[in-house]
Amino acid sequence: MELKRIIARDSRSANEKAIQLYGPDVLIISSQRVDQQTELIVAVEVSSEAAQDDTMAQQAHSALNSRKVSDDLALQSDQNEPLPFARVFQNASAQAASVSEPEAPATRNFQTGHTGLQGRAAATERPTPSALALQESAQALAVQTAQHEHQRSQEIVAMLREEMSALRREFALSIQMQPWQQMLGLSPDIQRLSIAMQEVGMPVALRSLLTDSIQCLQTLGEAWPVLKSMLAVAISRAEMKVPDAGVHILCGPSGAGKTSMLGRLAHAAAQIHGADKQVMISYGDQRPGVWSQIQLLASQAGASCLRAADLAMLQALLDDLQGRTIWIDTPGTDFVGHAQQLKQSFSGVDIHAVLPVDATVTSVQKILQSSNTRWSSLMLTKVDEAAYPWPLIKGLCDQSLSVSCMGEDSRIHVPPLAFRAERLVDLAMMPLQALLPEIQPIAVTAKSSAKALHG
């Protein structure tokens, strides 16, 4: 039995190599990682030819010893002297030792190798101080990630329940409004328009209000500009400047595009006031990949990038960075709670709500119907990806929160633009044009007339 050492890139390759070299009956003693590779210690049987050679050598050695003993006995006999018992015992002991000697080294080597393996494994398992620190850091990160995932899963479940509740309310209200719509006596074109508004998912309350406003009209050509004008007036706001100086905190649900909007705002402000005046801070966000993303955006914008784990660290950073424009990214979990906590802890900062244009009913309600949080403004993202903006339009019709900017493009060098109600209305009405092809020339004519009027 002999010990052999095999080195391979992984356990599977090491096992395949051991079977290839020593056959399927190879005995694996140990397996461990050494210098990014796998070390395999196997025990193999000595080949039969080698064992036969050892047996023949033993027999020859034994015969030689026997001949020596016979010669000694003959010599003693010739001299007529008695052979001492000590000499006979010494010769017999030498012969027995010569027979058992070849097997001893293999056993001794096997035991020594096994003991060495145990010692090496013990030394490998004994962690160094740096390894302990890395292990503790990894465990802390795993705990934080698990907590974040648990909180995020709870929020998703709560959001789904709220969305289902909102859908049930919409369905009940739609059933209640059906008799009223049948009594209006709408013209065929207006009936088709009302059905199309229902098909694109327009909220029941908003659809009823618009239908009531166009019930006296007869054609789509008359109703279309009225609808667009009413919606534009309902969601229009006083013009607000895109932020480019001060301390700004962006809050919103996960996936709203806060970090991307943060990078575009910092890049746009750097073009005006200089990149050395811009600082981007990631506050309390433990999601995997967030820190890398904000570092990449900061490097593209030419801004400094820092990280704050808690309120005390954030306060220290704000004290050290006075006089510079600071953009702060926040976690998406419990974003309303984070906004209230930051509002109470810091004065003189602007807290902005961030929503994608196709935000869900629940997200819109959390921001626009939250009386406990006073937002400085609302920022709209993913305008180029919007497909269902009606919950946002309904929320803007009900609330008067100012909209500071809109993200028309996901690229960082494209600056956010000031809010335009007409742009949002056009996005919302595009599905209606797809359902009613005859509206296309009407919409083009109305757009040309609007351009001529503004010109």
C-alpha positions in Angstrom: 0.0 0.0 0.0 1.4 3.4 -1.0 0.1 7.0 -0.8 -0.1 9.1 -3.9 -0.8 12.9 -4.2 -3.0 14.2 -7.1 -3.5 18.0 -7.9 -6.3 19.2 -10.1 -8.4 22.3 -10.6 -11.5 20.8 -8.8 -12.7 17.7 -7.1 -14.3 16.2 -10.1 -11.1 16.5 -12.2 -9.1 15.1 -9.3 -11.4 12.0 -9.0 -11.3 11.4 -12.7 -7.5 11.6 -12.7 -7.2 9.2 -9.8 -9.4 6.6 -11.5 -7.5 7.1 -14.8 -4.2 6.5 -13.1 -4.9 3.8 -10.5 -8.2 2.2 -11.5 -11.8 2.4 -10.2 -10.8 0.6 -6.9 -8.5 3.4 -5.7 -8.9 4.4 -2.1 -9.3 8.1 -1.4 -7.7 9.2 1.9 -8.4 12.9 1.9 -9.5 15.9 -0.2 -8.8 19.6 0.4 -8.4 22.9 -1.3 -4.7 24.1 -1.6 -3.8 27.3 -3.4 -7.1 27.5 -5.4 -6.7 23.8 -6.4 -7.9 20.5 -5.1 -5.4 18.1 -3.5 -6.3 14.4 -3.4 -4.4 11.8 -1.4 -5.1 8.2 -2.5 -3.8 4.9 -1.3 -2.9 2.4 -4.0 -1.9 -1.3 -3.8 1.6 -2.3 -4.9 1.6 -4.0 -8.3 1.7 -7.9 -8.4 5.0 -7.9 -10.3 6.7 -5.8 -7.6 5.1 -8.1 -4.9 6.5 -11.2 -6.7 9.9 -9.6 -6.9 9.8 -8.9 -3.2 8.8 -12.5 -2.5 11.6 -13.9 -4.5 14.1 -11.6 -2.8 12.8 -12.7 0.6 13.2 -16.4 -0.4 16.8 -15.8 -1.7 17.7 -13.9 1.5 16.2 -16.7 3.6 18.1 -19.4 1.7 21.3 -17.4 2.1 20.8 -17.2 5.9 20.0 -20.9 6.1 23.2 -21.8 4.2 25.2 -19.6 6.5 23.7 -21.4 9.6 24.4 -24.8 8.0 28.0 -23.7 7.3 28.5 -22.6 10.8 27.1 -25.9 12.1 29.3 -27.9 9.8 32.4 -25.9 10.9 31.5 -26.5 14.5 31.0 -30.2 13.7 34.3 -30.4 11.9 36.2 -28.9 14.9 34.3 -31.3 17.2 33.2 -28.3 19.3 29.6 -27.9 20.7 27.6 -25.0 19.1 26.6 -22.5 21.7 22.9 -21.9 22.2 23.4 -18.1 22.0 24.9 -18.5 18.5 21.9 -20.6 17.3 19.4 -18.1 18.8 21.2 -15.2 17.1 21.1 -16.9 13.7 17.4 -17.8 14.1 16.5 -14.2 15.1 18.4 -12.8 12.1 16.5 -15.1 9.7 13.1 -14.1 11.2 13.9 -10.4 10.9 15.0 -10.9 7.2 11.6 -12.4 6.4 9.4 -9.7 8.0 11.6 -6.7 7.0 10.2 -6.0 3.5 6.6 -5.5 4.8 7.6 -3.1 7.5 8.5 0.0 5.4 5.2 0.0 3.6 3.2 -0.1 6.9 5.5 2.5 8.4 5.2 4.8 5.4 1.4 4.4 5.3 1.1 5.3 9.0 3.5 8.2 8.7 1.7 9.6 5.6 -1.7 9.3 7.3 -0.4 11.1 10.4 1.1 13.8 8.2 -2.2 14.2 6.5 -4.0 14.6 9.8 -1.5 17.2 10.9 -1.8 19.1 7.6 -5.6 19.1 7.8 -5.5 20.4 11.4 -3.2 23.2 10.3 -5.4 24.1 7.4 -8.6 24.1 9.5 -7.0 26.5 12.1 -8.1 30.0 10.8 -5.7 32.9 10.8 -6.8 36.3 12.3 -7.3 37.8 8.8 -9.4 34.8 7.8 -11.5 35.2 11.0 -12.1 38.9 10.1 -13.2 38.0 6.6 -15.5 35.3 7.9 -17.1 37.7 10.4 -17.6 40.3 7.7 -19.1 37.7 5.3 -21.5 36.5 8.1 -22.5 40.1 8.9 -23.2 40.8 5.2 -25.2 37.6 4.9 -27.3 38.6 7.9 -28.0 42.1 6.4 -28.9 40.6 3.0 -31.2 38.1 4.6 -32.9 40.9 6.6 -33.3 43.0 3.5 -34.7 40.1 1.5 -37.2 39.3 4.3 -38.4 42.9 4.5 -38.6 43.1 0.7 -40.7 39.9 0.5 -43.1 41.3 3.2 -43.5 44.5 1.2 -44.2 42.6 -2.0 -46.9 40.6 -0.3 -48.4 43.7 1.2 -48.3 45.5 -2.1 -50.0 42.6 -3.9 -52.8 42.6 -1.3 -53.3 46.3 -1.7 -53.3 46.0 -5.5 -55.9 43.2 -5.3 -58.0 45.4 -3.0 -57.7 48.3 -5.4 -58.8 46.1 -8.4 -61.8 44.9 -6.4 -62.8 48.4 -5.7 -62.4 49.4 -9.4 -64.5 46.4 -10.4 -67.3 47.2 -8.0 -67.4 50.8 -9.1 -67.4 49.8 -12.7 -70.5 47.6 -12.1 -72.2 50.5 -10.4 -71.5 52.9 -13.2 -72.8 50.7 -16.0 -76.5 51.7 -15.7 -75.5 55.3 -15.7 -73.5 55.0 -18.9 -76.4 53.2 -20.6 -78.7 56.1 -19.8 -76.5 58.8 -21.3 -77.5 58.1 -24.9 -74.0 58.4 -26.4 -73.4 58.5 -30.1 -71.8 55.5 -31.7 -68.4 57.1 -32.0 -68.4 58.3 -28.3 -69.5 54.8 -27.3 -66.6 53.3 -29.1 -64.3 55.8 -27.4 -65.7 55.0 -24.0 -65.2 51.3 -24.6 -61.6 52.0 -25.7 -60.9 54.0 -22.6 -62.1 51.0 -20.6 -59.9 48.6 -22.6 -56.7 50.6 -21.9 -57.3 50.5 -18.1 -58.3 54.0 -17.5 -59.6 54.3 -13.8 -63.4 54.2 -13.5 -63.7 57.6 -11.8 -61.6 59.3 -14.4 -63.3 57.6 -17.3 -66.7 58.5 -16.0 -65.7 62.2 -15.6 -64.3 62.3 -19.2 -67.3 60.5 -20.6 -69.7 62.9 -19.0 -67.7 65.8 -20.5 -68.1 64.5 -24.1 -71.5 63.0 -23.9 -73.0 65.8 -26.0 -70.5 65.4 -28.8 -71.1 63.2 -31.9 -67.8 62.4 -33.5 -64.3 61.3 -32.6 -62.9 64.5 -34.2 -64.8 66.6 -31.8 -64.1 64.4 -28.7 -60.4 63.8 -29.1 -59.1 67.3 -28.6 -61.5 67.8 -25.7 -60.2 64.7 -23.9 -56.5 65.8 -24.3 -57.2 69.3 -23.2 -59.1 68.2 -20.1 -56.3 65.8 -19.0 -53.5 68.3 -19.7 -55.3 71.0 -17.6 -56.0 68.5 -14.8 -52.4 67.5 -14.3 -50.7 70.8 -15.2 -48.5 72.4 -12.5 -46.5 75.5 -12.1 -43.2 75.2 -13.8 -40.4 74.2 -11.4 -36.7 74.3 -12.0 -34.7 71.1 -12.2 -32.6 70.9 -9.0 -28.9 71.6 -9.5 -27.7 72.9 -6.1 -28.2 72.1 -2.4 -28.8 68.8 -0.6 -31.3 66.5 -2.2 -32.5 63.1 -1.0 -34.3 60.8 -3.4 -36.9 58.3 -2.0 -39.0 55.8 -3.8 -40.0 52.2 -4.2 -37.5 49.6 -5.4 -37.1 49.6 -9.1 -38.3 53.2 -9.5 -35.0 54.4 -11.0 -33.7 56.5 -8.0 -30.0 55.7 -8.6 -30.2 56.4 -12.3 -32.0 59.7 -11.7 -29.4 60.6 -9.1 -26.6 60.0 -11.6 -28.3 62.1 -14.3 -29.0 65.0 -11.9 -25.4 65.0 -10.7 -24.1 64.9 -14.3 -26.3 67.8 -15.3 -25.3 69.8 -12.2 -21.6 69.1 -13.0 -22.0 70.7 -16.4 -23.3 73.9 -14.7 -21.3 74.2 -11.4 -18.4 71.8 -12.0 -17.8 68.1 -11.2 -15.7 68.9 -8.1 -18.8 70.4 -6.4 -20.9 67.2 -6.8 -21.1 64.4 -4.2 -23.2 61.3 -4.4 -23.9 59.4 -1.2 -25.5 55.9 -0.8 -27.4 55.8 2.5 -28.3 52.6 4.2 -28.8 50.5 1.1 -27.6 46.9 1.5 -28.9 45.5 -1.8 -26.3 43.6 -3.7 -24.8 45.6 -6.6 -26.2 49.0 -5.5 -22.8 50.4 -4.3 -21.1 49.3 -7.5 -23.8 51.0 -9.6 -23.6 54.3 -7.8 -19.8 54.2 -8.0 -20.0 53.7 -11.8 -22.5 56.5 -12.2 -20.4 58.8 -10.0 -17.3 58.1 -12.1 -19.3 58.9 -15.3 -20.5 62.1 -13.8 -17.1 63.0 -12.4 -18.6 63.3 -8.9 -17.2 62.1 -5.6 -18.9 58.9 -4.2 -19.4 58.1 -0.5 -21.3 55.7 1.6 -23.2 56.2 4.9 -24.5 53.2 6.9 -26.6 55.2 9.4 -27.9 58.6 10.4 -24.8 59.5 12.5 -22.4 58.8 9.6 -24.7 60.7 7.2 -24.7 63.7 9.6 -20.9 63.7 9.8 -20.6 63.6 6.0 -23.1 66.5 5.6 -21.1 68.6 8.1 -17.8 67.9 6.3 -19.3 68.6 2.8 -21.0 72.0 3.4 -21.0 74.2 0.4 -21.2 71.3 -2.1 -24.1 69.9 -4.0 -25.1 66.5 -2.4 -27.2 63.8 -3.9 -28.4 61.1 -1.5 -29.7 57.7 -2.6 -31.9 55.8 -0.2 -33.2 52.2 0.2 -36.4 51.1 -1.7 -37.8 49.1 1.3 -40.0 51.2 3.6 -39.1 54.3 1.6 -41.9 56.4 3.3 -40.5 55.6 6.7 -37.0 56.5 5.6 -38.2 59.8 4.2 -40.0 60.7 7.5 -36.9 59.8 9.5 -34.6 61.9 7.3 -37.0 64.8 7.4 -37.0 64.8 11.2 -33.3 64.4 11.5 -32.1 67.0 8.9 -33.3 70.5 8.3 -32.7 72.4 5.1 -32.6 69.4 2.9 -35.0 68.7 0.0 -36.6 65.3 0.0 -38.0 64.2 -3.5 -40.3 61.4 -4.3 -39.3 59.3 -7.3 -41.9 57.3 -9.3 -41.8 55.6 -12.7 -44.4 56.8 -15.1 -46.1 53.4 -15.1 -46.1 53.1 -11.3 -48.7 50.9 -9.6 -51.8 52.2 -7.9 -50.2 51.3 -4.5 -47.0 53.2 -5.1 -48.9 56.3 -6.3 -51.1 56.3 -3.3 -48.2 55.9 -0.9 -46.6 59.1 -2.2 -49.5 61.3 -3.4 -51.9 60.4 -0.6 -49.4 60.3 2.3 -50.3 63.3 4.6 -47.4 62.6 7.0 -44.7 63.3 4.5 -44.2 66.7 2.8 -42.3 66.1 -0.4 -40.3 68.9 -2.0 -41.2 67.6 -5.4 -42.0 64.5 -7.5 -39.5 63.2 -10.0 -40.8 61.0 -12.9 -38.5 58.3 -14.4 -38.7 55.7 -17.2 -40.8 58.0 -19.5 -39.3 56.2 -22.5 -40.5 52.8 -21.1 -44.0 53.9 -20.0 -46.9 51.7 -21.1 -49.6 52.2 -18.5 -49.5 55.8 -16.9 -53.1 56.0 -15.9 -52.7 55.4 -12.1 -50.1 58.2 -12.1 -52.4 60.5 -14.1 -55.3 59.8 -11.8 -53.1 60.6 -8.7 -51.8 63.9 -10.3 -55.5 64.8 -11.0 -56.3 64.3 -7.3 -53.2 65.9 -5.8 -51.2 69.1 -6.5 -47.7 67.9 -5.7 -45.2 69.8 -7.9 -43.2 67.7 -10.5 -39.6 69.0 -10.8 -38.3 66.8 -13.7 -38.9 63.9 -16.0 -36.3 61.4 -17.1 -36.9 61.0 -20.8 -33.8 58.8 -21.4 -31.9 56.2 -19.4 -28.4 57.5 -20.5 -26.6 59.5 -17.9 -25.5 62.3 -20.2 -29.1 63.1 -21.2 -30.2 65.6 -18.5 -33.7 65.4 -16.9 -36.2 67.8 -18.4 -38.8 70.0 -16.9 -42.3 68.5 -16.5 -44.7 68.9 -19.4 -48.3 67.8 -18.9 -48.8 67.4 -22.7 -46.0 64.9 -22.9 -47.5 62.7 -20.2 -51.0 63.0 -21.8 -49.6 61.9 -25.2 -48.1 58.8 -23.6 -51.4 57.9 -22.1 -53.4 58.5 -25.2 -51.2 56.4 -27.5 -53.0 53.1 -26.7 -56.3 54.7 -27.5 -55.0 55.6 -31.0 -54.0 52.0 -31.5 -57.5 50.8 -30.6 -59.2 53.5 -32.8 -57.2 53.7 -36.1 -59.4 56.6 -37.4 -58.1 58.7 -34.6 -54.6 58.8 -36.1 -55.3 61.6 -38.7 -57.3 63.5 -36.1 -54.4 63.3 -33.6 -51.9 64.4 -36.3 -54.1 67.4 -37.2 -54.5 68.4 -33.6 -50.7 68.2 -33.0 -50.0 70.3 -36.1 -52.5 72.9 -34.9 -51.0 73.0 -31.5 -47.5 73.5 -33.0 -48.8 76.3 -35.2 -50.5 77.9 -32.2 -47.3 77.9 -30.1 -45.2 79.0 -33.1 
